[in-house]
Amino acid sequence: MRREESYRSLAHINPGMARLPATTHVTANRLAKLETLHAELKLPFARVRVVSFESQNFELSGILGCHWLQMALTSQPGTSNLCFTAQGSSHRYDAVGEMFLLPPNEPMLSHGEALPHRGIICEFDTEGVENRLQTKLRAAAFNTNLRLRNRSMEVALRQLAGELLNPGMAHEQMGELLTAQVALQIARHYGGSEQHRWVGGLTPRQLKLVDDRVAALEDVPTLTELADLCRISVRHLTRAFRVSRQCSIGDFLAEKRITYAKHLLRQDQSVKEVAMRLGFASANNFSTAFRRITGETPRQYRFSG
C-alpha cells in the first residue's frame, strides 16, 4: 500500500476530474490529474485508492477500461453532471451523487465544479473479478448508477478505506478480502446473484406490479395504492422495496415523476404548467425537485435540448 504522496492517477468522471477539451476521447489509463494519494492497494483484479482532490472546474469526455466505483468519504464533493453519449444524440446530463459506478467501454461526457474532498476509488478489471468471484459483473450505462444508494456497498467501502488508511495485522490479506467484498456487492446489486436481490424484498411479481403501475407517469400512485396492489402493508412495501432496489420507494417515485416532467418540457409546456400537472405546490418547488435529481433547472434542461 502506498502512503501520502502527490500522484498522477486516473481521472474520474466526478469532481476532481482533469480539465480536457470536450472533443477529447481517451481511455482510462490516459486520464491523468495531480491529486494527493493517501493509500493504495493493487490486486490482480482491482486497484483501490484513497485520494484527496482540490477545488476546480472540469470538463471531460472519455471511455473507461474498467468498472469504476467511487464514493466521497468527506463532505460534499461538489456538483457534477454526466451523460452516456452512446444512448442517443441529445446528450442529456444527469447529476452525479456521492457514490457512483461507471461501466467500461461506454463513451461519456461530464462537467462540473469540484470542492475539496477525500474519496475512495475502486477500479475493477471485469475479467479479473469474474475469475476471482466466479460471478458476472454486469453494471451498465444506466443513469441510476450515477446516484447509487446501497448501504451494504457504502459500509464495505468505508471499511476498505479504513483498512488502507490504518493498516493492521495482515493488512494486505484484509484489503484483498474487503475489495472482493465490494466487488461482490456490485455483482449482487446488478444481478450477478439474482437470488439475493429479492430474499427479504419484493417478489419478481410484486416488482412487476409496481413497475407497471408507475409506468403511467402522469398519474403517480400513492404508497397505499402500491401496497394494496402487492397485497402487503405500506410498512412492508417500503422496507422490501429498499431491499430489492437499493433505494427508497419515495426516491424511485420522485425520479419517475421527473422523467415524466422531462417529457412534458420537451413538448414546450411551461414550467408552471408542468408543475401544476404533476401536483407540485408551486413552480419553485418543482424546480427545486427537478434540479436535485437532474443537476439543472427545468429551463436549463429545455434550452440544452
Sequence and secondary structure as in RCSB ss.txt:
>XXXX:A:sequence
MRREESYRSLAHINPGMARLPATTHVTANRLAKLETLHAELKLPFARVRVVSFESQNFELSGILGCHWLQMALTS
QPGTSNLCFTAQGSSHRYDAVGEMFLLPPNEPMLSHGEALPHRGIICEFDTEGVENRLQTKLRAAAFNTNLRLRN
RSMEVALRQLAGELLNPGMAHEQMGELLTAQVALQIARHYGGSEQHRWVGGLTPRQLKLVDDRVAALEDVPTLTE
LADLCRISVRHLTRAFRVSRQCSIGDFLAEKRITYAKHLLRQDQSVKEVAMRLGFASANNFSTAFRRITGETPRQ
YRFSG
>XXXX:A:secstr
 EEEEEEEEE  SSTT     TT   BGGG EEEEEEEEEEE SSEEEEEEEE  EEEEEEEB SSEEEEEE SS
  EEEEEEEGGG SS   EE  SEEEE TT  EEEEEEE SEEEEEEEE HHHHHHHHSS     S GGGGG   
HHHHHHHHHHHHHHHS  TTHHHHHHHHHHHHHHHHHHHTTTTHHHHHTTS  HHHHHHHHHHHT TTS   HHH
HHHHHTS HHHHHHHHHHHHSS HHHHHHHHHHHHHHHHHHTT  HHHHHHHTT S HHHHHHHHHHHHSS HHH
HHHH 
